Amino acid sequence: MVSSERLLAFAAMSFLLIVIPGPSVLFVIGRALAQGRRAALTTVVGNTLGAYVLIAAVALGVGTIVERSVLVFTVLKMAGAAYLVYLGVKAWRQRGSLQAAFTADTTTQGGLRTLLEGFAVGVANPKTMVFFAAVLPQFVDRGQGHIAVQMLVLGLVFNVIAMASDSVWGLIAATGRDWFARSPRRLSLVGGVGGLTMIGLGVTVAATGRKD
């Protein structure tokens, strides 16, 4: 298993990387502004599950393929970017109906759909996979064996920290949205901002290249 020293070192490095707002934080904030607290937290859970799929892929060796293949990296990157833009455009087009959505009951299907959308964005993030492919092996003690298990444990630590941090960002953004919700015009405005945030994030992901 992973030694406590390696585990703490990885947790410290992960914390420093996570607290700086990145794509996942911006995505959660966009959902919080557009749909509120519950949607933001559900998105965090979905995004975290998607990220853990990437961690499992890296632990099983798939991450190396993405890291070395420009084609696979580009396909995954563009797929994730296109989905973000799609969600942003959808939020922008529905900004006028947010007042009704705000007062309506959230159905199980709606929550499941939000979860799946967050999962899709999390699992379609090739930059995350490349990061894990480059970082996780550095904290594995090969002398202890069970390399894949050690990577899964380290990835779990990363995800727990990420879930806590992203949830805080989502709650902060959703609290601000509650004030906007008192006015249909202000709610429409913040819904549009949330949509534009996701569109901008998608464009940023598409424009981001590899170091090589």
DAJO-V842914 format. One line per field, one symbol per residue. ss: DSSP state (~ for helix, > for strand, _ for the rest). phi: phi as a letter, one per 30 degrees, with the letter a starting at -180 (. if undefined). A space follows every 50 residues. Layout:
BEGIN
ss = ???
phi = ???
END
This chain:
BEGIN
ss = ___~~~~~~~~~~~~~~~____~~~~~~~~~~~~~_~~~~~~~~~~~~~~ ~~~~~~~~~__~~~~~~~_~~~~~~~~~~~~~~~~~~~~~~~~_~~~~~~ ~~~____~~~~~~~~~~~~~~~~__~~~~~~~~~~~~~~__~~~__~~~~ ~~~~~~~~~~~~~~~~~~~~~~~~~~~~~~___~~~~~~~~~~~~~~~~~ ~~~~~~~_____
phi = .dddddddddddddddddddebedddddddddddbjdddddddedddddd dddddddddcjdeddddccdddeddddddddddddedddddddcddcddd ddcddddddddddddddddddddccdddddddddceddcdcdddiheddd dddddddedddddddddddddddddddeddddbedddddddddddddddd ddddddddcddc
END
